[in-house]
Amino acid sequence: MEIERLLAELAEASIGCVRSKRARLAVTPSEYMAVREHLLASEGRFYGRIRNIPLVVAEDAAKPAFVMELAEGEA
């Protein structure tokens, strides 16, 4: 997995999405750890977000998937 490519894909997905407080970017557990390690090493901090959109760990995440979380009680 090339971390620079993954970060570019995540940033691109965040640019094209609708700005919503429910927006999330899905990544696999290994992608999450790679992003975390890379940002900690390069910037010294990691907030679990890309361009202020939270990352969500999902076993079956697409490359990357853009998801909207439903409010409690919505279907």
N, C-alpha and C positions, 0 to 999 in steps of 0.2 A: 504494500500500500504506500503510495507516495503522498506524504502529508501535505505538501504544498498544493497538489492537485485537489485533495479533499477540502482543504481550507478555501480554495478558489471556488469549488462547487458549492460549498456552504454559503459563502459570501454572495455568490451569484443568485442562489435560491432566495436568500434574504432580501435582495434588492427587488426581485420581481414579485414578491408576495404583498398581499394586502396588509397594511399596518393594523394589527389587531392585538389586543392584550392576550388573546387566546392563541396566537400563532406560535408554533413550535417547529424546530427542525429535528427530525429523527436521525439518529446515528446508531450503529451497532456498538456493543460494549467495547470492542477493540478499537473502533474509530474514536469513541469518546476518550479512551485512555491515551491514544496517539495524539489527539488534539490537545488534551490536557498537558501531557508531557512536553509537547512542542512549545506551547504557549508559556508554560512555567519556565522552560529553559531559555526562551528568547525574550520574554517580557517580564518574567519574575512574578507573574500573577495569572490566575485563571478564574473567571467568574461563571463558567458553565453557559456562556452565551456567545453567539456570533452576531455582530452588529446589533447587539441588544435583544436578540431573539433567543430564548432559552433552548438548550439542547435537551432532547428526550432520548433516553436509551431504549431501543427496541430491537429485539432479536432479529426481526425480519425487515429492518429499515432499508428503504431503497437508497439510491446513491445521489443525493440525499432525498429523503421524503419531506414534504412540507405538510404539516398537520395542523388542524385547528382543534383545540380542546373544547369540548362542550361544557357549558355551565352545568352545575349539578342539577339533575332533574330533567335535562334536555335529552331528547333521543334523536 
